[in-house]
Amino acid sequence: MICSGNILRTVASLAFIPGALCGASFSLNPVSDAFVTTGPANDLSGNNYGGAGALSVAAPGSAKGEFQSVLQFDLSAARNSFDASFGAGQWNLQSVSLRLSAASPLNAIFNASAAGQFNITWVQNDSWLEGTGTPAGPGNTGITFTSLQNSFISGSDQSVGTFSYGGATSGNVSYSLTLASSLVSDVQNGGLMSLRLSAANTTVSYLFDSRNFLTTSLQPLLTLTVTPIPEPASLSLLALWSALLILKRRRGVNFSVLTITKLRPALLELESVHAAQLPVPA
């Protein structure tokens, strides 16, 4: 659970609204990912590389060709975890981050690493297949550069951010994604979610580890953070406590432990009144 703010810590410690505004996070690796490329002479655009240990983004016109990458996440476990903690649908998505681990381009298929910018886009069509091809043995089934462009990119896709890459060949970096409406809907529904990474300028060449990389800590990692939707009683208690704090600051009122003790029965009564109004389960 995640709680923040001095007021929340004070209130929680007094047990007025235990855990009312505490959040939770869930992290997960992709269930599928792949890079696709045109190759230096548009000769690799029909090849699949879904079994590779790395993913890549490189600008059009790069020496070894343009590279794009796609990642797919199964959000069902995350939604189930949040529902178990807060009740079905009783939570709001606060943030989504994608952690990538930079790698050195040791295979001749890849461009040399170069700083630049790249886009991350939510992809509407989740029906692409990862495939099993590698740089040493390209596949002829699964997603390719040609099929990505012709079958899976659409006008319904939504940008979730443009980010800078400094040219490093090692180290983890987390990118905070924009909460586009379709991305939020995918999280709430707990289904599949696909992201596409592509160049945003003419210089970028970014290589990073894929889900097939043997070191788990270096694989792509999506982290979702949510907060519960407060119940009316919890909101009332928090509002009253906030008002008391404002009064203390403006008028110099000193709330002793005795004062807090006297206030607590009234607060608990307010909460019990709300509880009595709830429908009785059948």
N, C-alpha and C positions, 0 to 999 in steps of 0.2 A: 504494500500500500504506500501511496505517496501523499504526504500532506505538506502544505507550505504556508508560511506567514506566521508572524508572532501571535496574531489574534487566534488563529486556528489552533496553534499549539497550546495557548492558554485555555481556550474553551475546552479542547479535548482533554486536557489534564484535569479539568474540573468536572468532566463527565457530563457536561450539559448536552452536547450533541456529539456523542462518540462516533468518530469516523464519518461525520456527515458530509464533509467536502474532501475526503481523502480519495486519491485516484489510484489507478493501477496501470501497469505496463505489461506488455506481452511482446516477446521477440521471436522471430521465426526466419528460417532460411528459405530460399526458393525451392519449389518442387520441380521447376524446369528453368533452364536458361540456355542461351546460345548466342554466339556472335555470328554475324553474316558480313560478307564483304564482296565488293566488286572485283577485287584483284587489281593488279597494276594495269591490265589491259582489258578490263571487264570480262576476264576469262574465268572468274571464280564465282560469278553471281548465281549460278545454279547449284552450288555446292552447299552441303549442310555440315556444320561444325558443332553440333549440340553436345558432343561428348568431350569437348576440349576442357582443359583445366584452367582456362583463362577466358575473359571477355574483353572486348575492345570497342573504343569509340575513336574514329579518326575522320578528319575532314575530307570532303570530296577534293580530288586533286592531289592527295597524299601519294608519296612515291610507291607505296605498296597497295594503294587503293583506298576507297572509303570503307569504313567499318561502322556498323551499328550493332547494338546488343539488345536482347529482350530477356526479361525475367518474369516469372510467374509465381505467385504466392497463393497458397491455400489458407484462407482466413477463417475457416470454420473453427479451429481450435481456439483462436483468439476470441471470437465472438462467444463461444461456449464458456470460456473462462470469465469473461466480463459479465455474462448473464448469471453465472453461478455466484459471482461476488455481489452484484448489485440488483439482480432481478432482470427478467427478459426485457431488453431494450431500455432499461432504466439507466442509461449512461450516455455521455456525449464524448465524441472523439475530440481530443485536444491537440494532439500532434502526431505526426508520422515522420520517421527518419529512416534513411537508407544508408547503411555503413558499407563502404567498399574498401578493399585492401589493394593498394597499388602493387604492381609486379613489374619485373624486368622483361623486356621483349626478347627472350632467348631463342624463339623460333623465327626462322627467316620469313615466315608469312606476315609477321607483324611489322608495322612502322616503328621507327624509333620514337621514344616518348618525347612529347613536346607540350609545353604549357598552352592553355587556351580555355575555351568555355564549351560546355556541353548542355544539352537539354535532357530533361526527363519528362516523358509524356505518358499519361494514363491511356491505355489502349482498350478500346471497347471490345474488340474481337479476341476472345480467349481460346479460340479453337486451334491455335497453332501447335505444332508438335515439335518437341525438343530435338529429336533425332539422336544419332549416335556417332556422327562423323567427327573426325579430328583433323588437325593440320597434316598429320602423317597419312591419314586415310579418310579423305572427305566422303561424306555420305550422299546418297541420292534420294533419301526420304527425310522428311522433317523440314523445318523452316529454312529458307534460303533468302539471299538478298532480293532475288526476283519475286518470290512469293510474298515476302514482307511488304514490298512496295505495291504489288498488284492486288493482294488479297486481304491484308491485315491492317493497313493504315487507312483511316477514314476521317471524314470531316467531323465525326462525333468524338474523336479522341480529344483529350484535354491536357494542356500543359500543367505540370505540377512543379515547374521551376527551371531556371537556368543557373548553372553553377560554374565556378572557376576551378580549374585544375592547375597546380603549380609545376607539374613536370616530374614529381617524385616517382621513384620506382620501388618504394616500400612504404609501409605505414598505413594505418587505418584512418579514414576520414568519414564522418557522418554528415549527410546532407539532409536538411530539414525541408520536407516537401510541403508545397502549398495544398491546403485542404480543399481541392476542387470537389464540386458536388458529386461527381461520379465516383471519385475515390472514396469519399465519405459513405456513399451508398453501398459500395462494395464491402466496406468494413462492417457496416451495420447488418448487411445481409449474410455475411460470413461465407461468401463464395470464393471463386477464383478472382485474382486481380493481376493484370499484366502491365508491365512498365517497359517503355522503349527508351533507350539512351542513344542520342545522336549528336553530332557536332553542332555547335552554335556559332562557330567562327571558322576561319580558314587555316588555323594553325594547330588545333588540338589533336593530340594522339595520346590516348589514355588507355593503359592496359591494367586490368585488375583481375583478381582471382575469381573463379566461378564456383558453383556449388560442387563441382567435381574435384576441386582441389583437395588434397589429402588432409591438410591442416584445417580442422573445423573452424577454429577461431579466425581464420582469414577468409572464410566464405562470405558472400553477401548476407547482410542481416537487416531485416526490416523490424523496426520497433514502433509499436502503437501505444499511445498513452491516452487513457480516458479518465473522466471524472463522473461520479454518479449524478443523476438528476435529483436534487434535494427534495425531500418531502416538505409539504407546507409547514409542518410543525418545526422542522429543523430550520427552515428559513426564518420563521418567527423568532426562534430562540437566538439565532445568529444576529438578526436585526436588533433585538433587544440588547444583546450583549454589546454590539457595536455602538448603540446609542449611549450605553453607560460609559464606554471608553471615551466617546466624544465629549460627554459631560465632564468626565474627569479632566480631560486636557484643557477644556475651555474655562471651567470654573474652579479647577483645582480641588475637586472632590476626591477624598481619599477613601477608596474602597478597601476596607479591612477584610480579613478572613471572616469576621463576624457578619459583616454586611453581605458578603457572598453567600454565607450560610443561610441568612434570612431570605435572600432572593431565590435560592434554589427551589424551595417547595412550590413557589408560584410558577417557575419555569417548568417544573415537572408536571404540574397540574395542566398547564397549557398543552404539553405533549400528550397527556392522557386524554384530554378532550378531543384532540385530533384523532387519536387511536380509536376512540369510541365511535367516531363517525365513519370509520372504514367499514366496508361491507363485510359481513360474516361469510367465510367460505362455505360453499354448499357441501 
